[in-house]
Amino acid sequence: MAEFIVPTNATLHSARSFLSISKYFNLSETRATLTLHSKWMHIEPFALSMIAAWAGWCQEHSLDVDVPSITKTSDYAWRMNLFQYLPVDYHPPRIEHEEAGRFMPIKNVRNNSEAKTAIADISALLHLTDYPESLAAVQYCISELITQK
């Protein structure tokens, strides 16, 4: 079974250890499992992006993804829009605050229009309006990373 196990600490520092404990791309069954720690989690954005990409792979291979351990510790993953990619029906009783200029939820960039929107959102996060040359350089780099060719 395809399985993605998220430890309590999914950071760049701990990536090697948590990436080695799962069987992400096993197609021996028709179901996949995402295991989230039920008591405490620290998940960095790169790990959320990896989980969303894995969920996309599962969908492409017609695997249904089970997430048996959704608890209050999953609220950050919910706010970062991870469950839209699984899909998981989870709606915590929270007020969803505006993200503009503070953080950017997971986005799937599929075309140039979405790329422009993502670049604008990232630019707002950087607060570089007083440094237009630096902002232009960052925008160019991001454009090169996400623009489809």
C-alpha positions in Angstrom: 0.0 0.0 0.0 1.2 3.5 -0.8 1.8 5.3 2.5 3.1 8.7 3.6 3.9 8.8 7.3 4.4 12.3 8.7 6.4 12.5 12.0 5.9 15.0 14.7 8.8 17.0 13.2 8.7 17.3 9.4 11.4 19.9 8.8 14.3 20.2 6.3 16.6 19.1 9.1 14.7 15.9 9.6 13.8 15.2 6.0 16.1 12.3 5.4 14.8 10.4 8.4 11.1 10.9 7.7 11.4 10.4 3.9 13.0 7.0 4.5 10.2 5.6 6.7 7.4 5.5 4.1 6.5 3.5 1.0 5.2 6.4 -1.1 4.7 4.8 -4.5 3.5 1.3 -3.9 0.8 0.3 -6.3 0.1 -3.1 -4.9 -3.4 -2.0 -3.5 -6.1 0.5 -4.5 -5.8 2.6 -1.3 -3.1 4.8 0.1 -2.7 6.1 3.7 -1.5 9.5 5.0 -0.6 9.1 8.6 -0.4 12.3 10.6 0.7 12.3 14.2 -2.3 12.7 16.4 -0.8 14.6 19.3 1.8 17.0 18.0 3.1 18.1 14.6 5.6 20.6 13.3 5.3 20.6 9.5 7.3 23.0 7.3 5.8 24.2 4.0 8.0 22.0 1.9 6.6 18.9 3.6 3.0 20.1 3.0 3.9 20.6 -0.6 5.4 17.1 -0.9 2.2 15.6 0.7 0.0 17.5 -1.8 2.2 16.4 -4.7 2.0 12.8 -3.4 -1.8 13.1 -3.2 -1.8 14.2 -6.8 0.2 11.1 -7.7 -2.2 8.9 -5.9 -5.2 10.5 -7.8 -3.4 9.9 -11.1 -3.0 6.2 -10.2 -6.6 5.9 -9.0 -5.6 5.4 -5.3 -8.1 6.5 -2.7 -6.2 8.2 0.2 -7.2 7.5 3.7 -6.3 9.9 6.5 -7.3 8.2 9.7 -5.6 10.4 12.2 -7.0 13.9 11.7 -7.2 15.8 15.0 -6.8 19.4 16.2 -3.1 19.1 15.4 -4.1 19.0 11.7 -5.5 22.6 11.8 -2.3 24.1 10.3 -2.4 21.6 7.4 -6.1 22.5 6.9 -5.3 26.3 6.8 -2.5 25.7 4.3 -5.1 24.0 2.1 -3.5 20.6 2.2 -6.9 18.8 2.5 -8.1 20.2 -0.7 -5.6 18.0 -2.5 -6.5 14.8 -0.7 -9.6 15.5 -0.6 -10.5 15.3 3.1 -13.6 16.7 4.6 -12.2 18.6 7.6 -13.6 21.9 8.8 -12.3 22.9 12.2 -14.3 25.6 14.2 -11.8 28.3 13.4 -11.9 31.8 11.9 -9.9 31.8 8.6 -7.8 34.9 8.6 -6.6 36.7 5.5 -3.3 35.4 4.4 -2.2 38.3 2.1 1.3 39.5 3.1 1.6 37.0 5.9 1.7 33.5 4.4 0.7 31.6 1.3 -1.3 28.4 1.3 -0.4 25.5 -1.1 -1.1 26.3 -4.7 -1.0 24.1 -7.8 0.3 26.3 -10.6 -1.0 24.9 -13.9 -0.8 27.8 -16.3 0.8 31.3 -16.9 -2.2 33.1 -15.3 -1.8 31.1 -12.1 1.9 31.6 -12.2 1.5 35.4 -12.3 -0.9 35.2 -9.3 1.6 33.0 -7.3 4.5 35.4 -8.1 2.4 38.4 -7.0 1.5 36.5 -3.7 5.1 35.6 -3.0 6.2 39.2 -3.8 3.7 40.5 -1.2 5.2 38.2 1.4 8.7 39.5 0.9 7.8 43.2 1.6 10.5 44.4 -0.8 8.7 47.5 -2.1 11.6 49.7 -1.0 14.0 47.5 -3.0 12.6 47.2 -6.5 15.8 45.7 -8.0 15.8 42.9 -5.4 12.1 42.3 -5.9 12.5 42.1 -9.7 15.3 39.5 -9.2 13.3 37.4 -6.9 10.2 37.6 -9.2 12.4 36.5 -12.1 13.8 33.5 -10.2 10.3 32.4 -9.1 9.1 32.8 -12.6 11.8 30.5 -13.9 11.1 27.9 -11.2 7.3 27.7 -11.8 6.7 28.7 -15.4 5.9 25.8 -17.7 7.9 25.5 -20.8 
